[in-house]
Amino acid sequence: MSIDQTPRDEQLPVHETESPHHRASPALTLAAALLGFAVITLDASVVNVALPAIASALHGGMSGLQWVVDAYTLAFAALMLSTGAFSDRAGASRAYGVGITVFTIASALCGLAPNLPVLIGARTIQGAAAAVVLPASLSLVRQAYGDPARRARAVAVWAAGGSVAVALGPVAGGALTTVWDWRGIFFINLPVGATALALLVRAPRSQRRPAPLDLPGQLTAGLTLAALTFAVIEGGGPGLVALAVAVLAGVAFVRIESRQAHPVVPLGIFRDRTVSVAVAAGAAVSVAFYGTVFVFSLFFQQVQGSSALHAGLMFLPMTALIGVTNLVSGKLAGRHGAWLPMLVGQALAVVGLLALLCVGAGTSPVLVAVLLVPMALGCALTVPPLTAAMMDAVPAERAGLAAGVLNSARQVAGGLAVAVFGVLIADGFEAGLRLSLAISAALLVLTGGLSYRRAGRPARRS
């Protein structure tokens, strides 16, 4: 599966039932869900290579470019905590239709944006819509296939769409920016969204189900993440005010979640060491992967003078191997348990990050592309087993909720990495680049040590 792996099919509860007259078109339902999942995954990475072109066209600085990336990521991450429940309440097919429609309209707004504030606002709407599409698309696949074996294969195909999107993201961004314009990376979503909606007509209609929504928890979580990111990116006096807001909102969030009957983040699950280590390792992997892609997208173009297309192609060796590595990792976890491939993956990612420390302005871009591969493979090797370990550590009825917590934590970590690393490279690109790589490596060394300590101990179900 992709770097943004979702839990195994059998570990998530079925939330929807299907209308009998729609059961003849499971393949079209899968196609609709696959398109939606692929396009929201693509938009998390396609924009990176286009950032210099966006800066040139809209006259934005580094902080503006960071917000173009993080507005999408943070809205996606924060709302993912509640969109599973929203999908249940609205019905997966309705939620998916709303999500794809809003995402497509927001993509058009991104492409038409006359300035950075409008683009950042539209990216926020995109991220919110993507958070709705993700759980609804998986639910559509589950309800379309009644047979467990066929359902498992369908979910594997759905997940593979994410792997392909991750691999194509930088290349597609570079190609569209070079051949068309940076606006093309958003306009391309319009026919994809329209096709997904056309296919959705043949999908089963989903029943609505009662599901509790923790609105106070969701609001305070979103405010905490937004204020913290603002504090990192903007700094200065406004940054200090935002940091104070983030602290207050974070305290309020913890108090609310400790008292809610149905919290968006049940804090008790973190008492299990396996859950805590899995979340920490997932976050460290996201910092390394997404932070590295962000800084090297700018490095290839701003430091080495490459075109957007050439910069995108430099990521192809690392991204093309992610899907295969995910499959290998899953097999290793099945044979040796989750902790061995987790440890090997984190160690490989650290080695790759340390090797990249030697990169400079005069380094051959081809050599840089080769040096990026170990880091990416290490991350891809780590994610499937850490996801499986976390799912095995929680009761089956809480697997969906735990998956939301894990994926939200990983998205937040990736967003914060972009915020922090952007600040570092703004003060001196090569020095900031090396410091960013060192931070990523240090985090993975820390989580690797935690993984080693946790290995061999039985999971305690919360």
C-alpha positions as CSV (number, residue, x, y, z in Angstrom):
1,M,0.0,0.0,0.0
2,S,0.9,3.6,-0.2
3,I,2.8,5.7,2.4
4,D,-0.7,6.7,3.5
5,Q,-1.8,3.2,4.2
6,T,-5.2,2.5,5.6
7,P,-5.9,-0.5,7.8
8,R,-6.5,-4.0,6.5
9,D,-10.1,-4.6,5.3
10,E,-11.0,-7.2,7.8
11,Q,-10.1,-4.9,10.7
12,L,-12.7,-2.2,10.0
13,P,-16.4,-2.6,10.8
14,V,-18.9,-2.6,8.0
15,H,-21.0,0.6,8.3
16,E,-23.2,0.6,5.2
17,T,-25.7,-1.8,3.6
18,E,-26.6,-1.7,0.0
19,S,-29.8,-1.4,-2.0
20,P,-30.6,-4.7,-3.8
21,H,-31.1,-3.2,-7.3
22,H,-27.6,-1.7,-7.3
23,R,-25.7,-4.9,-6.6
24,A,-25.0,-5.6,-10.2
25,S,-22.3,-2.9,-10.5
26,P,-19.6,-3.5,-7.9
27,A,-16.8,-2.9,-10.5
28,L,-18.2,0.6,-11.2
29,T,-18.5,1.3,-7.5
30,L,-14.9,0.3,-7.1
31,A,-13.9,2.5,-10.0
32,A,-15.7,5.5,-8.5
33,A,-14.1,5.0,-5.0
34,L,-10.7,4.4,-6.6
35,L,-10.8,7.6,-8.6
36,G,-11.7,9.6,-5.5
37,F,-9.1,8.1,-3.3
38,A,-6.4,8.5,-6.0
39,V,-7.1,12.1,-6.7
40,I,-7.1,13.2,-3.0
41,T,-3.9,11.3,-2.5
42,L,-2.4,12.9,-5.6
43,D,-3.3,16.4,-4.4
44,A,-1.3,15.9,-1.2
45,S,2.0,15.7,-3.2
46,V,1.4,17.0,-6.7
47,V,1.6,20.6,-5.6
48,N,5.2,20.4,-4.2
49,V,7.0,20.5,-7.6
50,A,4.8,23.4,-8.7
51,L,5.6,25.6,-5.7
52,P,8.3,27.8,-7.4
53,A,5.9,28.4,-10.4
54,I,3.2,29.4,-7.9
55,A,5.5,31.7,-6.1
56,S,6.6,33.4,-9.3
57,A,3.0,33.8,-10.6
58,L,1.4,34.9,-7.4
59,H,4.4,36.7,-5.9
60,G,4.5,34.6,-2.7
61,G,7.3,34.0,-0.2
62,M,8.3,30.9,1.6
63,S,5.5,31.2,4.2
64,G,2.9,31.5,1.5
65,L,4.2,28.3,-0.2
66,Q,4.2,26.5,3.2
67,W,0.5,27.4,3.6
68,V,-0.3,26.2,0.1
69,V,0.9,22.7,1.2
70,D,-0.3,22.8,4.8
71,A,-3.8,24.3,4.3
72,Y,-4.7,21.0,2.5
73,T,-2.8,18.7,4.8
74,L,-4.1,20.1,8.1
75,A,-7.7,20.4,7.1
76,F,-7.5,16.8,5.9
77,A,-5.8,15.6,9.1
78,A,-8.0,17.5,11.6
79,L,-11.4,16.6,10.0
80,M,-10.5,13.0,9.4
81,L,-11.1,12.5,13.1
82,S,-14.9,13.0,12.5
83,T,-15.6,12.3,8.9
84,G,-16.0,8.6,9.5
85,A,-18.9,9.3,11.8
86,F,-20.2,11.9,9.3
87,S,-20.1,9.2,6.6
88,D,-22.2,6.9,8.8
89,R,-24.7,9.5,9.5
90,A,-25.1,10.7,5.9
91,G,-24.6,7.3,4.3
92,A,-21.3,6.6,2.5
93,S,-22.7,7.2,-1.1
94,R,-24.1,10.6,-0.1
95,A,-21.0,11.6,1.8
96,Y,-18.8,10.5,-1.1
97,G,-20.9,12.5,-3.5
98,V,-20.8,15.6,-1.4
99,G,-17.0,15.2,-0.8
100,I,-16.2,14.7,-4.5
101,T,-18.4,17.6,-5.6
102,V,-16.9,20.0,-3.1
103,F,-13.4,18.8,-3.9
104,T,-13.9,19.4,-7.6
105,I,-15.3,22.9,-7.1
106,A,-12.5,23.7,-4.7
107,S,-10.0,22.4,-7.4
108,A,-11.5,24.8,-9.9
109,L,-11.2,27.7,-7.4
110,C,-7.5,26.7,-6.9
111,G,-6.9,26.9,-10.6
112,L,-8.6,30.2,-10.9
113,A,-7.0,31.8,-7.8
114,P,-5.8,35.3,-8.5
115,N,-3.6,35.5,-5.4
116,L,-2.2,33.4,-2.6
117,P,-4.9,34.0,0.0
118,V,-7.6,32.7,-2.4
119,L,-5.4,29.7,-3.3
120,I,-4.8,28.9,0.4
121,G,-8.5,29.2,1.2
122,A,-9.4,26.9,-1.7
123,R,-6.8,24.4,-0.6
124,T,-8.3,24.4,2.8
125,I,-11.7,23.5,1.3
126,Q,-10.0,20.8,-0.8
127,G,-8.5,19.3,2.3
128,A,-11.8,19.3,4.2
129,A,-13.5,17.6,1.2
130,A,-10.7,15.0,1.0
131,A,-11.3,14.1,4.6
132,V,-14.9,13.2,3.7
133,V,-13.9,11.3,0.6
134,L,-11.4,9.0,2.2
135,P,-13.6,7.0,4.7
136,A,-16.6,7.2,2.4
137,S,-14.7,5.7,-0.5
138,L,-13.5,2.8,1.5
139,S,-17.1,2.2,2.8
140,L,-18.3,2.2,-0.8
141,V,-15.9,-0.6,-1.7
142,R,-16.8,-2.6,1.4
143,Q,-20.5,-2.4,0.8
144,A,-20.2,-3.3,-2.9
145,Y,-18.6,-6.7,-2.3
146,G,-20.4,-9.1,0.0
147,D,-17.9,-11.9,-0.3
148,P,-15.0,-11.4,2.0
149,A,-12.4,-12.7,-0.4
150,R,-13.6,-10.5,-3.3
151,R,-13.9,-7.6,-0.8
152,A,-10.3,-8.1,0.3
153,R,-9.1,-8.0,-3.4
154,A,-11.2,-4.9,-4.0
155,V,-9.7,-3.1,-1.0
156,A,-6.2,-4.1,-2.2
157,V,-7.0,-2.5,-5.6
158,W,-8.4,0.6,-3.9
159,A,-5.3,0.9,-1.8
160,A,-3.0,0.4,-4.8
161,G,-4.6,3.5,-6.3
162,G,-3.0,5.5,-3.4
163,S,0.4,3.9,-4.2
164,V,0.1,4.9,-7.9
165,A,-1.0,8.4,-6.9
166,V,2.0,8.8,-4.6
167,A,4.3,7.7,-7.3
168,L,2.8,9.9,-10.0
169,G,2.4,13.0,-7.8
170,P,5.7,14.7,-8.3
171,V,6.0,13.6,-11.9
172,A,2.5,14.7,-12.8
173,G,3.1,18.0,-11.0
174,G,6.2,18.7,-12.9
175,A,4.8,17.6,-16.3
176,L,1.6,19.7,-15.9
177,T,3.5,22.7,-14.7
178,T,5.9,22.5,-17.6
179,V,3.5,21.6,-20.4
180,W,0.5,23.6,-19.2
181,D,0.9,25.8,-16.1
182,W,0.8,25.4,-12.4
183,R,-3.0,25.9,-12.6
184,G,-3.1,22.6,-14.6
185,I,-2.4,20.6,-11.5
186,F,-5.8,21.7,-10.1
187,F,-7.8,21.8,-13.4
188,I,-6.9,18.2,-14.1
189,N,-9.1,17.3,-11.1
190,L,-12.2,18.5,-12.8
191,P,-12.7,15.6,-15.4
192,V,-11.6,13.1,-12.7
193,G,-14.2,14.4,-10.3
194,A,-16.9,14.5,-12.9
195,T,-16.1,10.9,-13.9
196,A,-16.2,9.7,-10.3
197,L,-19.6,11.3,-9.8
198,A,-20.9,9.7,-13.1
199,L,-19.8,6.3,-11.8
200,L,-21.3,7.0,-8.4
201,V,-24.8,6.9,-10.0
202,R,-24.4,3.1,-10.4
203,A,-23.1,2.6,-6.9
204,P,-25.3,1.2,-4.1
205,R,-27.2,3.7,-2.1
206,S,-26.0,3.6,1.5
207,Q,-28.2,3.6,4.5
208,R,-27.8,6.3,7.2
209,R,-26.7,5.0,10.6
210,P,-26.7,6.9,13.9
211,A,-23.1,7.8,14.8
212,P,-22.0,10.2,17.6
213,L,-20.2,13.4,16.7
214,D,-17.9,15.1,19.1
215,L,-18.1,18.6,17.8
216,P,-16.3,20.3,20.8
217,G,-13.4,17.9,20.5
218,Q,-13.3,18.3,16.7
219,L,-13.3,22.1,17.0
220,T,-10.6,22.3,19.6
221,A,-8.4,19.8,17.7
222,G,-8.7,21.8,14.6
223,L,-8.0,25.1,16.4
224,T,-4.9,23.6,18.1
225,L,-3.4,22.3,14.9
226,A,-4.1,25.5,12.9
227,A,-2.7,27.8,15.6
228,L,0.4,25.7,16.1
229,T,1.1,25.7,12.4
230,F,0.6,29.4,12.2
231,A,3.0,29.9,15.1
232,V,5.7,27.9,13.4
233,I,5.3,29.4,9.9
234,E,4.7,33.1,10.8
235,G,6.8,33.5,14.0
236,G,7.3,36.8,15.6
237,G,4.6,38.5,17.7
238,P,1.7,36.9,15.9
239,G,3.4,33.6,16.2
240,L,3.6,33.9,19.9
241,V,-0.1,34.8,20.2
242,A,-0.9,31.8,18.0
243,L,1.3,29.6,20.2
244,A,-0.7,30.7,23.3
245,V,-3.9,29.9,21.5
246,A,-2.6,26.5,20.5
247,V,-1.7,25.7,24.1
248,L,-5.1,26.8,25.4
249,A,-7.0,25.0,22.7
250,G,-4.9,21.9,23.4
251,V,-5.6,21.9,27.1
252,A,-9.3,22.4,26.3
253,F,-9.1,19.5,23.9
254,V,-7.6,17.1,26.5
255,R,-10.2,18.1,29.0
256,I,-13.1,17.7,26.6
257,E,-11.9,14.3,25.4
258,S,-11.4,13.0,28.9
259,R,-15.1,13.7,29.7
260,Q,-16.8,12.8,26.4
261,A,-18.7,9.6,26.1
262,H,-17.8,9.3,22.5
263,P,-14.6,11.4,21.9
264,V,-13.0,11.9,18.5
265,V,-9.7,10.8,20.2
266,P,-10.2,8.4,23.1
267,L,-7.1,9.2,25.1
268,G,-7.2,5.9,26.8
269,I,-5.9,4.1,23.8
270,F,-2.5,5.7,24.3
271,R,-2.1,3.7,27.5
272,D,-1.2,0.8,25.3
273,R,2.5,1.0,24.5
274,T,2.0,-0.6,21.1
275,V,-0.4,2.1,20.1
276,S,1.8,4.9,21.4
277,V,4.9,3.5,19.6
278,A,3.0,2.9,16.4
279,V,1.6,6.5,16.3
280,A,5.0,7.9,17.2
281,A,6.7,5.9,14.5
282,G,4.1,6.8,11.9
283,A,4.5,10.4,12.7
284,A,8.3,10.2,12.4
285,V,8.0,8.5,9.0
286,S,5.7,11.2,7.8
287,V,8.1,13.9,8.9
288,A,10.9,12.2,7.1
289,F,9.0,11.4,3.9
290,Y,6.8,14.5,3.3
291,G,9.4,16.9,4.8
292,T,12.1,15.6,2.4
293,V,9.9,15.7,-0.6
294,F,9.0,19.3,0.2
295,V,12.6,20.6,0.6
296,F,14.0,18.6,-2.3
297,S,11.2,19.8,-4.6
298,L,12.5,23.3,-3.9
299,F,16.2,22.2,-3.9
300,F,16.1,20.8,-7.4
301,Q,14.5,24.0,-8.8
302,Q,15.8,26.9,-6.7
303,V,19.3,25.6,-5.9
304,Q,20.1,23.4,-8.9
305,G,18.0,25.3,-11.5
306,S,16.1,22.3,-12.8
307,S,12.8,22.7,-14.6
308,A,9.6,21.6,-12.9
309,L,9.4,18.5,-15.1
310,H,13.0,17.5,-14.4
311,A,12.5,18.0,-10.7
312,G,9.4,15.8,-10.8
313,L,11.3,13.0,-12.6
314,M,14.0,13.0,-10.0
315,F,11.4,11.7,-7.5
316,L,10.3,8.8,-9.8
317,P,13.0,6.3,-8.7
318,M,11.9,6.6,-5.0
319,T,8.2,6.8,-5.5
320,A,7.9,4.0,-8.1
321,L,9.2,1.4,-5.6
322,I,6.9,2.4,-2.7
323,G,4.0,0.1,-3.7
324,V,6.2,-2.9,-4.2
325,T,8.0,-2.3,-0.9
326,N,4.6,-2.0,0.9
327,L,3.7,-5.5,-0.4
328,V,7.1,-6.9,0.6
329,S,6.7,-5.4,4.1
330,G,3.3,-6.9,4.5
331,K,4.7,-10.3,3.7
332,L,7.6,-9.8,6.1
333,A,5.3,-8.8,8.9
334,G,3.2,-11.9,8.3
335,R,6.2,-14.1,8.5
336,H,8.3,-12.4,11.2
337,G,5.8,-10.2,13.0
338,A,5.4,-6.4,12.8
339,W,8.4,-5.3,14.8
340,L,11.3,-6.7,12.6
341,P,10.2,-4.9,9.4
342,M,9.5,-1.8,11.4
343,L,13.0,-1.7,12.8
344,V,14.6,-2.5,9.5
345,G,12.5,0.2,7.8
346,Q,13.4,2.9,10.3
347,A,17.1,2.0,10.2
348,L,17.1,2.1,6.4
349,A,15.4,5.5,6.4
350,V,17.9,6.8,8.9
351,V,20.8,5.6,6.7
352,G,19.2,7.2,3.7
353,L,18.7,10.5,5.4
354,L,22.3,10.6,6.7
355,A,23.5,9.8,3.1
356,L,21.6,12.9,1.9
357,L,23.6,15.1,4.2
358,C,26.4,15.1,1.7
359,V,24.2,16.7,-1.0
360,G,25.0,20.2,-2.2
361,A,24.4,22.6,-5.0
362,G,27.0,20.9,-7.2
363,T,25.8,17.3,-6.6
364,S,24.5,15.6,-9.7
365,P,20.7,15.5,-9.7
366,V,20.7,11.9,-10.8
367,L,22.9,11.0,-7.7
368,V,20.4,12.9,-5.5
369,A,17.6,10.9,-7.0
370,V,19.4,7.7,-6.2
371,L,20.2,8.8,-2.6
372,L,16.5,9.6,-2.0
373,V,15.6,5.9,-2.6
374,P,16.8,4.4,0.7
375,M,14.8,6.9,2.7
376,A,11.7,6.3,0.8
377,L,12.0,2.5,0.9
378,G,12.6,2.6,4.6
379,C,9.5,4.6,5.2
380,A,7.5,2.4,2.9
381,L,8.8,-0.7,4.7
382,T,7.8,0.8,8.1
383,V,4.2,1.8,7.5
384,P,2.3,-1.5,6.9
385,P,3.7,-3.3,9.9
386,L,3.2,-0.3,12.3
387,T,-0.4,-0.1,11.1
388,A,-0.9,-3.8,11.6
389,A,0.6,-3.7,15.1
390,M,-1.7,-0.8,16.1
391,M,-4.8,-2.6,14.7
392,D,-3.8,-5.8,16.6
393,A,-3.5,-3.8,19.8
394,V,-7.0,-2.5,19.9
395,P,-10.4,-4.2,20.1
396,A,-12.0,-4.9,16.7
397,E,-14.9,-2.4,17.4
398,R,-12.3,0.4,17.9
399,A,-10.2,-0.4,14.8
400,G,-11.8,2.2,12.6
401,L,-11.4,4.9,15.2
402,A,-7.8,3.9,15.9
403,A,-7.1,4.0,12.2
404,G,-8.4,7.6,12.1
405,V,-6.2,8.6,14.9
406,L,-3.1,7.0,13.3
407,N,-3.7,8.6,9.9
408,S,-4.5,12.0,11.4
409,A,-1.3,11.9,13.5
410,R,0.7,11.1,10.4
411,Q,-0.9,13.9,8.3
412,V,-0.4,16.4,11.1
413,A,3.3,15.4,11.4
414,G,3.8,15.8,7.7
415,G,2.2,19.2,7.8
416,L,4.3,20.4,10.7
417,A,7.4,19.1,9.0
418,V,6.6,21.3,6.0
419,A,6.1,24.3,8.4
420,V,9.3,23.7,10.4
421,F,11.6,22.8,7.4
422,G,10.3,25.7,5.4
423,V,11.4,28.1,8.2
424,L,14.8,26.4,8.3
425,I,15.6,26.6,4.6
426,A,14.4,30.2,4.4
427,D,17.4,31.2,6.6
428,G,19.9,29.5,4.3
429,F,18.9,26.7,2.0
430,E,21.7,24.2,2.2
431,A,22.2,24.6,6.0
432,G,18.5,24.4,6.5
433,L,18.3,21.3,4.3
434,R,20.9,19.5,6.3
435,L,19.3,20.5,9.6
436,S,15.9,19.2,8.3
437,L,17.5,15.9,7.4
438,A,19.2,15.6,10.7
439,I,15.9,16.3,12.6
440,S,14.1,13.6,10.5
441,A,16.9,11.1,11.2
442,A,16.9,11.9,15.0
443,L,13.2,11.3,15.2
444,L,13.5,8.0,13.5
445,V,16.4,7.0,15.7
446,L,14.2,7.8,18.7
447,T,11.1,5.9,17.4
448,G,13.4,3.0,16.3
449,G,14.6,2.7,19.9
450,L,11.1,2.7,21.2
451,S,10.2,0.1,18.6
452,Y,13.1,-2.1,19.7
453,R,12.0,-1.8,23.4
454,R,8.5,-2.7,22.4
455,A,9.5,-5.7,20.2
456,G,8.7,-9.1,21.8
457,R,6.2,-7.8,24.3
458,P,2.6,-8.9,24.0
459,A,0.1,-6.2,23.0
460,R,-2.3,-5.2,25.8
461,R,-5.7,-4.5,24.3
462,S,-7.2,-1.3,25.7
